[in-house]
Amino acid sequence: MELFPKKIENFWEIWDLRTCILLSLTLQAFLVMFSSFRRRFKSSLLIFLIWAAYLLADWIAAVAIGLITQSQGSNCNSNAKGNEDLLAFWASFLLLHLGGPDSITSFALEDNEFWIRHLFGLLLQVLAAAYSILLTLPSNKLWLPTILVFAVGTIKYAERTYALYLASLDRFGATVLPKPDPGPDYEESAALYSAAAAMAVMPRVDQSDDAELILELGQKVQNAEDIKILQLAHLLFQAFKGLIVGFFLSNRDRKTSREIFMKIDHKCAFKLIEYEFSFMYQVLHTKAVVVHRRAGYILRFISLSSILGASIFFLLVGKKSFGTETEIALTFTLLVGAIVLDVISIIKLIFSEWTLLDAQMENQYEWRKKYITETILKKKRWSGKVFQYDMINYCLDQERQFTQFLYKIAGYVRATAIVEQLSNMWFSSSKPVKDPLKEFIFEKLKEKSNEAENLKEALDACSQRGDWALLKSSYTSYIKLKWSIGEFQYAESLLLWHLATDLICYKEEDESNSGQNPRDDEANRVDYKRQRENCKALSDYVFYLLVLHTTMMSPVLGNWHKAFQDTCAEAKRFFEKHKITNDKEAFNKMDDVKTKVRPAAVKGTKSKSVFFDACILARQLRNMEGEERWKTMELVWLEFVAYAAINCKANIHAQQPSRGGELLTFIWLLMYHLGLGTQFSDQEELAGTKMVAIK
C-alpha cells in the first residue's frame, strides 16, 4: 500500500532540491534583515522565529548539498545529466549560505562553544561541494562562476567558524589577558632596593595608556549624543569584558571608571552602557570582530566582486543546455539574492558603530560625519522595556476557567509546566523604562558609591538587601520595618514587599483619583506619583523575573519556591473564601483584614506564606508620612534589584543583549562602573607600584 500517491512522489522527486534551495535563500534573507532585531525588541515570537531560521538554515543547506551529490551520482536520471553544471553551481551557493550572514553567527552563548563542530562541518561541506564540482570537470561550461562562488562560500564559512572560535569563552577570556610580563629584573631591582634603603621612597603607580585615554575621553563627554561617548564605551568594554569570564578587575580600572561615572548624568551613563552591550552582542554573536579589520574589508570587496563577476558570466553565456527555464530562473534568483544580501551587509557594515571608532573619522568630509554619524548614534540598541507581572493577578489568572481547562488537558500528558509558562507569558505585560526611573537608579547608586571609597566598603554595599535603605529613613521607621528584611530570606522579603507595594500603590492611586488626600499639594502629588510608578515598576519587574526568568535570580532564590507556593495557596484560598474575581476587590478586601498579630504567632512556622505579613507591612508603611514612605520604598526596591543584579552570574548577564536587554543587566554593569562589585582586586595596583628615590 502506497503512503502517498504516485503523482505526489514524482512531484516531490522533481522539486525537493529546488524547494530546499529556495527555502535556504529565504532563510538567509530573513536572517540578514531581522536577526539584529532581537537586541532591540523583547518579542518572544520574533526570538522564536530567529531561532527557528538559525537552526533550519544550516540543516536545509546541508541537506540540499547532499541531494545534489546524490543526484549527480545517479546515472539513470537523464534530467540530472543535462544540468550537472547547474547543480555544481547551486552547490557553491549552498556553501555560501552555510557561511551565514554577518549579522548572526550564534543564537546563544552556548553555540560559540561548538566552534569545533562547525570546523568539521566546514571541512565536510567544502569537500562535498568540491566533489560536486569535480564530477562535472573538465566539461563544465560554468566552471569559472562556479569556482568564484565556491571561493566566496568557503571564505564566508571560514569567517563564521573563526568568529565562533573567537567568541568561545576560553578564547574570549584569553583576549582579556594582558601580554606576559615577567616584571623588572630581580637582581637589578634588589640592587636598587639595597642602594635606596637609606633614602626616602614614595610609591608611584604607572597608569596604562588605556586608563589615561579613558579618563581623557571621559572628561570630553558632554551629552548622550556625542561621538566621544561611543569611543569611550568601546574602551570601557575592552577594560570590563573580563567580567563575563569571571576575571577580576584591578582597582585602577575601578577608580578610572568610577571617576568618570561620578561626573556624568544618567542619560550619558545609560547611553554608555547601551553602547557597551551593543559591542558585547556584536563580539559574541556576529562576525564583527572578523569583518571590521583590514583583511575583512578586503574579503568583502573580493566577495562582492566575485559574485558580480559570476552573475555577468552567467548572464552572457548561452543557457540552452542548462536545463529548464525554471532552473535557469532559480539560478538567476540565487545570483540576485546573493548580490542583494551582500550589498545589504556592506551597508550595515558602513553604518556600524565600529566605523566611528576610526580615529580619522573626525577629519572626514562634513557630509560623511553628518549623515553616517547621526544615523549610527540614533540607532536603538536595546528594547528599553521591562516586563511586568504581579502576584495578585497571577493568582487570579490561575483560577480562570479557561486556564483551569488548559491545566486539566495538559495534566494528561504531563505538560502543566509548559501551560503555566505560556499562561504567564500571555498575562504579563511590558512597559518602557522611563527617564525618571533611570535618573533615580543612577543617582541613588552614585550616592551609594560615594559612601564606598575602598574595596571593602564596596563589598559591604553589594551585600546589602534593604538594610541601607531602611537606615536612610527615620530611626522609628527603621525599628518598625526592619523585621520585613531581617526575619526573612531575600526571596521571602521580595515577595513580602511586592504584595505590600501593590496594595499601597492601589490604595494611594485610588485615594489620589478620588481626592481623599487634601493635605497633599500639587507638587507633592506629582512627586508621589513618580515615586509610586518607580516602586510599582521595579516591584512588578522583579516578580516577573522570579516567575518567568528564574535563571537570572537563581543565585539568590533560597527557599523562594516554598514561600511562593505557600503564599499562592493562601492567596487563592482567601480569594475563594471572599468570592473575589478581580484585583480591585482583592486589594480592598486585603486592606480590610485586621492583622494585629503576626501570622507566625497564630499559625506556626510550617507554612512560609507571607500573604498576611504583607498586609501588616502595608499598614505600617501607610502610617508613615508620604515623603518618607515613598523615599523608603524606592530605596528598598533599588537595593532589592541591585542585590539581585550583582549576584546574578556574569554569563547570564552576557546572554541578555541578544534577547532585547534587561534592566537588571544594565544595573549590574552600572554598579561595576561605579565601583560597586565583587570582581575587583587591588593586587595588580600593588604590583605596579614603583619606588622612586627622593633626593
Summary of the structure (lengths in Angstrom):
residues: 695
radius of gyration: 31.0
end to end distance: 103.4
largest distance: 103.4
contacts: 2211
relative contact order: 0.10
helix: 74%
strand: 3%
